[in-house]
């Protein structure tokens, strides 16, 4: 019975910490998304008024490198967040629940 209580306690602590970490990353991600959206709107306004000209073909050529860098950063972040955690399963479940919410 003590072993079951220890496992449930560990999963509970890991779940809460994972949920909080996921919520923090999701919130920061939304803030970054808003900033990128505002920058895009500003760029389009400048282009509309003839102040600037954007070469979207060049941006499109660099997209695969950006995607690769983002994937590498995400896997690196997961390694950092779960480093030396004895309750990775609970953490992962809580993190997933926060990201889906």
C-alpha positions in Angstrom: 0.0 0.0 0.0 2.9 2.4 0.8 4.4 1.7 -2.7 1.0 2.6 -4.3 0.8 5.8 -2.3 4.4 6.7 -3.4 3.6 6.1 -7.0 0.4 8.1 -6.9 2.2 10.9 -5.1 4.9 11.0 -7.6 2.5 11.0 -10.5 0.5 13.7 -8.9 3.5 16.0 -8.3 4.8 15.3 -11.8 1.4 16.0 -13.3 0.9 19.3 -11.5 4.4 20.4 -12.4 4.0 19.3 -16.0 0.7 21.1 -16.2 2.2 24.3 -14.9 5.1 24.1 -17.2 2.8 23.4 -20.2 0.6 26.3 -19.3 3.6 28.6 -19.0 5.0 27.5 -22.4 1.5 27.8 -24.0 1.1 31.3 -22.6 4.5 32.5 -23.8 3.8 30.9 -27.2 0.6 32.8 -27.5 2.4 36.0 -26.6 5.1 35.3 -29.2 2.4 34.5 -31.8 0.7 37.8 -31.1 4.0 39.7 -31.6 4.7 37.9 -34.9 1.2 38.7 -36.0 1.5 42.3 -35.2 4.9 42.5 -37.0 3.3 40.9 -40.0 0.4 43.4 -40.0 2.9 46.2 -39.7 4.9 44.8 -42.7 1.7 44.6 -44.8 0.7 48.1 -43.9 4.2 49.4 -45.0 3.9 47.4 -48.2 0.4 48.7 -48.9 1.6 52.3 -48.6 4.7 51.7 -50.7 7.2 52.3 -47.9 8.6 48.7 -48.1 8.6 45.8 -50.4 8.9 42.2 -49.2 10.3 39.3 -51.2 8.1 36.4 -50.0 9.8 34.0 -52.4 13.0 34.4 -50.4 11.2 33.8 -47.1 9.6 30.6 -48.6 13.1 29.3 -49.6 14.3 29.6 -46.0 11.2 28.0 -44.4 12.7 24.4 -44.3 15.7 25.6 -42.3 13.4 27.5 -39.9 11.3 24.4 -39.4 14.3 22.3 -38.7 15.6 24.8 -36.2 12.2 24.9 -34.4 12.0 21.1 -34.2 15.6 20.9 -32.8 14.8 23.6 -30.2 11.6 21.9 -29.1 13.4 18.5 -28.6 16.1 20.3 -26.7 13.6 22.0 -24.5 11.9 18.7 -23.7 15.3 17.2 -22.7 16.0 20.2 -20.4 12.5 20.0 -18.8 12.7 16.3 -18.1 16.4 16.2 -17.1 16.9 14.0 -14.0 13.1 13.9 -13.2 12.0 10.7 -11.4 8.4 11.4 -12.4 8.7 12.0 -16.2 5.5 10.0 -16.9 3.3 12.2 -14.7 5.1 15.3 -15.9 4.5 14.4 -19.6 0.8 13.7 -18.9 0.3 17.0 -17.1 2.2 18.9 -19.8 0.1 17.2 -22.5 -3.1 18.1 -20.7 -2.0 21.8 -20.4 -1.1 22.0 -24.1 -4.4 20.5 -25.2 -6.5 22.8 -23.0 
